[in-house]
Amino acid sequence: MTKKIIEILFIDKKKVRFGHPLLKSGSVYKNRIIFTYDSHSTMSLRYEEGKKGIVFDHISQNKNNPSALSGPDGTYDIFKLKKGKWVLYKDIDASTDWVPSENLPKPPPPKEN
């Protein structure tokens, strides 16, 4: 089993503190979000500058075997900052506009026998 966490860090009267209810999921505000998934899976969790939010794999249960560990299902969700709160939006388009550089190195020529 593997875990990843989105944690709120804030400064209160010059003291660093963790866990402030700024993550809105539905009508509930949470201090932190903990993702638990199968250790054989890989979960993406990162801040995307272009999307201005925290993009992450949607983790779901195995429908055929509910007792099995969960993993990414191929869809993505995002937390976006709105009026000082991080609001959850589900099933977003996670594609990017990234284009490889035209200055990529050329592969070496094939070896002749």
N, C-alpha and C positions, 0 to 999 in steps of 0.2 A: 504494500500500500504506500502511496506517495501523497504528499500534501503540498499545496501552494496556498499562500495567504495574501489577501489585499488588506493592508493594515493602515489605519489613519494615524498619522503622527502630527501632533500639534504642539505649539508652545503656549504655555499658560503661566503668566507672571514670571517669565524667564526660566521656566522649567519645561523640559521636554516630556511629553506624555503620549501614551498610546491609547487607542480605543475610544474614539469619539463618534457618536451616532450620525455620520454624514453619508452613509451608503444607503440609498433608497432602493428597495426591491419590493415592487408592488406598493402597498400602503405602509410598509414597515421600514423603519430606519435601523440600520445595524452598525455596530462598532467595527466589525471586521467581517470579511467573507473568507471561509475556509473551504478549499476544494480538496476532496479526497477522491483518488482514482487509482486504478490498477497500476502497479509498478512496471508492468510491461508496456504501458502506454506513455505517450508524450503529450503534455498539455502546453499550449501556448498561452502566455500571460504577459502582456507588455503594453506600455504606453505608446500609442501611435500619434505622432505629431500631426500628420495629415488628417486624421480623423478627430483629433483633439479629444481623445478619450482612452480609457483602458480597455483594450480589446482582448478577449479570451475565448478559448474553446468552450463550447457548451458541453458539460458533462452530463451523461444520462445513464440510467440503469440498463442492464441487459434485459430486454423484454422477454426473452426465452428462458432466462434463468435469473430471477430477481435476487437470489442470494449471491450471485457472482458480483465481483467488483465492477465498478463503473469505469467509463472512459469517454474520450471525446467522440461525438457523433457526427462530426463533419460540418456543424453549424457554429456560428460565432455570435457572441453577445458583447455589449460594450457598456461601460459606465462613462457618462458624459457629465461634465460639471455644469450645473444649472442653478443659478441663484445661491451659490455657496454649498450646494449639496451634490453628491455624485448619484445620478439617476440611471437606473438600469434600463437598457433597450435590448430586446431580444431579436435574434435571427437577423443580424445585419449582414450587408455585403462586405466581406473582408478583403476583397480584391484591392490591389494597389495600382498606382500609375507608374510604378518603378520601371525604368527602362535601363538595360545594361549599357555601360559606357562603350562608346565607339572605339576607345583606345585599349581594348582588351588585347592581351598578348596572343600572338599567333602560335598554334601548336607546332611542335617540331615536325620536320618532314619524316615520312615513314622510312624505316631502315630497310636498305636493300639487302637481300640475301646473297 
